[in-house]
Amino acid sequence: MPSVSPFAQLSTTYMKKKTSSRKSVKLAIIGTGGMAESHAQNFRAIEGCEIVGVSDIDAKRAAYFAAKYEIPHHFGHTDDLLDKLEIDAVSVVTPDPFHAPISLRCLKAGKHVLCEKPLALNYADAKKMTIAAKKAGVINMVNFSYRNMANIQEVAKRVQRGDLGEIRHVEASYMQTWLTSNLWNDWRKTPALLWRLSQAHGSKGVLGDIGVHIVDFATYPVGPLASVNCKLKVFPKAPKNRIGEYKFDANDSAILSVEFANGALGIIHTTRWATGHANQLTLKIFGTKGAIEIDGEVSSDTYRLCLGENVQAVKWETVKVEPTPTNYQRFIRAILSGKQEQPDFARGAEVQKVLDACFVSDSKGKKIKL
């Protein structure tokens, strides 16, 4: 069985235990970048959720977004939204550096908060957000969007109830190709991609952008990490490794050699140089009784299993699973029921602690205990 995270008790006890009599949720979206489109589309489709406001530091963009999604109110500042509009919850979809300050402002105002990943730029801020959520007694979640995949939910259940026996080895990867392909537009001409390569623009590189996902993906079924040894690398991409105001100094590739708290060893790696892979998450978990595999590029609702008689025969079967509620649905459901759901801020802080350790490990060239 996976070891228990030090955050586990906190994440299950910091909600005020009370039954909600609420029948609907008035929600506002903060930030109108690309990911906000997904938030708007998903929340609009949920019964019992009404998007009543939106804010963005670019007031014109907020107005455009509000018109596009038929949202009645729009603002150019978060404070105006919170002061002038009656809402129950917010969805924070700003650039990464603003996740912590805006979420803390909303928590202080007593709002339920769904925050995009990463929860913060560092563990100290993520922990502060977790404590603030506990104090506010509100529903809080971080949008690790690959929790929406039905197969990871089923795999986590099987591993945690011991179907695979004691876990010995884990291999996880997140591969993207946008530095070698124009599938998502030419990054050289696209500010929405360029900023992700520059520390001065708030980027933590591929590790902070999508590495946060694969760390959650790997440790959600197996349990927390005991140590990490990480190597980060920035590759040359342009003359003097910059284009205009964007200096390319944020990591492009990351390799994590890890040991889990339960004793298993693992490799977790991610890159934007994965030619031929638009957006692929893979996870392989090997135990004393069997093994299980996910390939997100193939399917989000199937996984491969080698168990029982198939272990000796070295045969795999493909297992189909039922759909799972999305993070958006779980967030609204939690507000209506008054019962905290996962992944919450405590989980976001736990993952952020791993990322912080990765940067320290890379700079010092040694293993870091967690």
C-alpha positions in Angstrom: 0.0 0.0 0.0 1.2 3.6 -0.7 2.7 5.5 2.2 0.6 8.3 3.5 1.6 11.9 2.6 2.3 14.3 5.5 -0.4 16.4 3.9 -3.0 13.7 3.8 -4.5 14.4 7.3 -4.5 18.1 6.7 -6.2 17.7 3.3 -9.0 15.7 4.8 -9.6 17.7 7.9 -9.3 21.4 7.1 -12.8 21.7 5.6 -15.5 22.9 8.0 -17.7 19.8 8.3 -21.1 21.1 7.5 -23.9 20.1 5.1 -24.5 22.6 2.3 -28.0 23.7 1.6 -26.9 25.4 -1.6 -28.7 24.5 -4.8 -26.6 26.5 -7.3 -23.2 28.1 -7.5 -22.4 31.6 -8.8 -18.9 31.5 -10.2 -16.5 34.0 -11.7 -13.4 33.3 -13.9 -10.3 35.3 -13.2 -8.0 35.5 -16.3 -9.0 35.1 -19.9 -6.1 33.4 -21.5 -6.2 30.2 -23.6 -7.0 27.9 -20.6 -9.9 30.1 -19.6 -11.7 28.9 -22.7 -11.7 25.4 -21.3 -12.9 26.6 -17.9 -15.8 28.6 -19.4 -16.9 25.7 -21.7 -16.8 23.1 -18.9 -18.5 25.2 -16.2 -21.3 26.3 -18.6 -22.1 22.6 -19.2 -22.6 21.8 -15.5 -26.1 21.9 -14.0 -26.1 24.0 -10.9 -23.3 26.3 -12.0 -23.8 29.8 -13.3 -20.8 31.9 -14.6 -21.8 35.4 -13.6 -18.5 37.4 -13.9 -15.0 37.5 -15.4 -12.0 39.7 -14.8 -8.7 40.3 -16.5 -6.1 43.1 -16.3 -6.8 43.7 -19.9 -10.4 45.1 -19.5 -11.1 44.9 -23.3 -10.2 41.2 -23.3 -12.4 40.6 -20.3 -15.3 42.4 -22.1 -14.7 40.3 -25.3 -14.6 37.1 -23.2 -17.7 38.0 -21.4 -19.6 38.6 -24.6 -18.3 35.4 -26.2 -19.6 33.3 -23.3 -22.6 35.4 -22.4 -21.3 36.3 -19.0 -23.2 39.3 -17.6 -20.4 41.1 -15.7 -16.8 41.9 -16.6 -14.0 43.7 -14.7 -10.5 44.9 -15.2 -9.4 44.1 -11.6 -10.0 41.2 -9.2 -10.7 43.5 -6.3 -13.6 45.1 -8.3 -15.0 41.7 -9.1 -14.9 40.6 -5.5 -16.2 43.9 -4.1 -19.0 44.5 -6.6 -20.3 41.1 -7.6 -22.1 38.5 -5.5 -20.3 35.2 -6.1 -19.7 31.9 -4.3 -16.6 30.7 -6.1 -13.8 31.7 -8.5 -11.7 29.9 -11.0 -8.2 31.3 -11.2 -6.8 31.0 -14.7 -4.1 33.7 -14.6 -0.4 33.3 -15.6 1.5 31.2 -13.0 3.1 34.1 -11.0 -0.4 35.4 -10.1 -1.9 32.2 -8.8 -0.9 32.7 -5.2 -1.7 36.4 -4.7 -5.1 36.2 -6.4 -6.1 32.9 -4.8 -5.1 34.3 -1.3 -7.2 37.5 -2.0 -10.2 35.3 -2.9 -9.8 33.0 0.1 -9.7 36.1 2.4 -13.0 37.1 0.8 -14.4 33.6 1.7 -14.7 32.3 -1.8 -14.3 28.7 -2.9 -11.3 28.5 -5.2 -10.3 26.3 -8.2 -6.8 27.3 -9.2 -4.9 26.4 -12.3 -1.6 24.4 -11.9 1.0 24.9 -10.6 -0.6 26.0 -7.4 2.2 28.5 -6.8 5.8 29.2 -8.0 7.2 27.7 -4.8 6.4 25.5 -1.9 6.3 28.3 0.7 3.5 30.1 -1.2 1.7 26.9 -1.9 1.8 26.0 1.8 0.5 29.5 2.7 -2.4 29.0 0.3 -3.2 25.6 1.9 -3.2 27.2 5.4 -5.4 30.1 4.2 -7.9 27.6 2.7 -8.0 25.8 6.0 -8.6 29.1 7.8 -11.4 30.1 5.4 -13.1 26.7 5.5 -13.9 26.8 1.8 -13.7 24.2 -1.0 -10.3 24.5 -2.7 -8.9 22.5 -5.7 -6.0 22.7 -8.0 -6.7 21.9 -11.7 -4.4 18.9 -12.3 -6.3 18.3 -15.5 -5.1 14.8 -16.2 -7.1 13.7 -13.1 -10.0 14.0 -15.6 -8.7 10.8 -17.4 -10.8 7.8 -16.3 -7.9 5.4 -16.6 -5.7 7.2 -14.0 -8.6 7.1 -11.5 -9.1 3.3 -12.0 -5.3 2.6 -11.9 -5.0 4.6 -8.7 -7.7 2.5 -7.1 -6.1 -0.8 -8.2 -2.7 0.1 -7.0 -3.9 1.6 -3.7 -5.9 -1.5 -2.8 -2.8 -3.7 -3.4 -3.8 -5.5 -6.7 -0.2 -5.2 -7.9 1.3 -6.2 -4.6 4.3 -4.2 -3.4 5.3 -1.6 -5.9 8.9 -1.9 -7.0 9.4 0.3 -10.1 7.7 3.2 -11.8 8.3 4.9 -15.1 6.4 8.0 -16.1 6.8 10.5 -18.9 5.2 13.6 -20.4 6.3 14.3 -24.0 5.5 17.4 -26.1 6.7 18.4 -29.5 6.1 22.1 -29.8 9.8 23.1 -30.0 10.1 20.8 -33.1 6.6 21.1 -34.6 4.3 24.0 -35.5 1.2 21.9 -34.5 0.4 24.4 -31.8 1.6 27.4 -33.9 5.1 28.6 -34.5 6.5 29.2 -31.0 9.0 31.8 -32.4 6.1 34.1 -33.2 3.6 33.2 -30.4 3.9 35.1 -27.1 1.7 32.5 -25.4 4.5 29.9 -26.1 7.5 32.2 -25.9 6.9 33.2 -22.2 7.1 29.5 -21.3 10.8 29.6 -22.2 11.7 32.6 -20.2 12.3 32.8 -16.4 11.9 36.6 -16.5 8.3 36.1 -17.7 7.4 33.8 -14.9 8.2 30.4 -16.4 9.6 27.5 -14.4 10.3 25.7 -17.7 9.0 22.4 -18.8 9.3 21.1 -15.2 6.9 23.7 -13.8 4.6 23.7 -16.8 3.9 20.1 -17.6 6.3 18.4 -15.2 3.9 19.3 -12.4 1.3 17.1 -14.2 3.5 14.1 -14.6 4.7 14.3 -10.9 1.1 14.3 -9.8 0.2 11.5 -12.4 3.0 9.2 -11.1 2.6 9.8 -7.3 -1.2 9.9 -7.2 -1.5 6.1 -7.5 1.8 5.1 -5.9 2.2 7.6 -3.1 4.6 10.3 -2.0 8.3 10.5 -2.9 11.1 10.1 -0.3 13.9 11.7 -2.5 14.6 13.1 -5.9 17.7 13.5 -8.0 17.0 15.9 -10.9 18.8 17.1 -14.0 17.4 20.1 -15.9 18.7 21.4 -19.3 18.2 24.3 -21.6 19.1 23.7 -25.2 20.0 26.5 -27.7 17.0 27.6 -29.8 17.9 30.9 -31.4 20.9 33.3 -31.8 22.1 34.2 -28.2 19.2 32.0 -27.1 16.6 34.8 -27.2 14.0 36.4 -29.3 13.2 40.1 -28.5 12.4 40.4 -24.9 12.3 36.7 -24.3 15.5 35.2 -23.0 15.4 31.4 -23.3 16.7 30.3 -19.9 13.8 28.1 -18.6 14.5 24.4 -18.8 13.4 22.4 -21.9 13.9 18.9 -20.5 13.9 17.4 -17.1 14.8 13.9 -15.8 13.9 12.9 -12.2 15.4 9.8 -10.6 13.2 9.2 -7.6 12.6 6.9 -4.6 9.1 6.6 -3.3 8.3 6.5 0.4 7.2 2.9 0.0 10.7 2.0 -1.3 10.0 1.8 -5.0 12.4 3.4 -7.5 11.3 5.4 -10.5 12.1 7.6 -13.4 10.0 10.6 -14.2 10.9 12.7 -17.3 9.5 15.4 -19.5 10.5 17.4 -22.5 9.3 19.8 -25.2 11.7 18.2 -27.8 9.6 15.0 -28.2 9.3 14.9 -32.0 6.3 12.9 -33.0 4.4 13.3 -29.7 1.9 16.1 -29.5 0.9 15.6 -25.9 1.7 12.1 -24.5 1.5 11.1 -20.8 2.6 7.5 -20.0 2.8 5.6 -16.8 4.1 2.2 -16.0 3.8 0.7 -12.5 5.5 -2.7 -11.7 4.7 -4.6 -8.5 5.3 -8.0 -7.0 2.0 -9.4 -8.2 1.6 -7.6 -11.6 2.0 -4.5 -13.7 -0.2 -1.8 -15.2 0.3 0.7 -18.0 -1.3 3.9 -19.3 -0.6 5.6 -22.6 -2.6 8.8 -22.7 -1.8 9.3 -26.4 -3.6 6.1 -27.1 -6.6 6.4 -24.8 -7.9 8.2 -21.7 -10.4 5.4 -20.9 -8.3 2.2 -21.2 -5.2 0.8 -19.5 -3.1 -2.4 -20.0 -2.9 -4.9 -17.2 -0.6 -7.9 -16.6 -2.0 -9.8 -13.6 -2.7 -13.3 -12.4 -2.0 -16.1 -14.9 -0.8 -13.5 -17.4 2.2 -12.8 -15.3 3.9 -16.1 -16.1 2.6 -16.0 -19.7 3.9 -12.4 -20.1 0.6 -11.4 -21.6 -1.3 -8.1 -21.3 -5.0 -7.4 -21.5 -6.6 -4.0 -22.3 -9.2 -2.9 -19.7 -11.9 -0.3 -20.5 -13.2 1.9 -17.7 -16.2 4.1 -17.2 -16.0 7.9 -17.5 -14.9 9.9 -14.4 -16.2 13.3 -13.2 -13.9 16.2 -14.3 -12.2 18.5 -11.9 -14.8 21.2 -12.8 -17.6 18.8 -12.0 -15.9 17.7 -8.7 -15.4 21.4 -7.7 -19.1 22.3 -8.2 -20.2 19.0 -6.6 -18.0 19.7 -3.6 -19.4 23.2 -3.1 -23.0 21.9 -3.3 -22.3 19.0 -0.9 -20.0 20.9 1.4 -17.5 17.9 1.1 -14.0 18.6 0.0 -12.8 16.7 -3.1 -9.4 16.0 -4.7 -7.0 17.3 -5.9 -7.0 20.0 -3.2 -4.5 22.8 -2.3 -2.7 20.4 0.1 -2.0 18.1 -2.8 -0.9 21.0 -5.0 1.6 22.0 -2.2 2.9 18.5 -1.9 3.7 18.4 -5.7 5.2 21.9 -5.5 7.5 20.7 -2.8 8.8 18.1 -5.2 9.4 20.7 -7.9 11.3 22.9 -5.5 13.5 20.0 -4.6 14.2 19.3 -8.2 15.6 22.8 -8.7 17.8 22.4 -5.7 18.9 19.0 -6.8 19.9 20.3 -10.2 21.8 23.3 -8.9 23.7 21.2 -6.3 24.1 18.1 -8.4 22.9 15.7 -5.7 19.9 13.8 -4.3 17.5 15.8 -2.2 15.4 14.2 0.6 11.8 15.2 0.9 
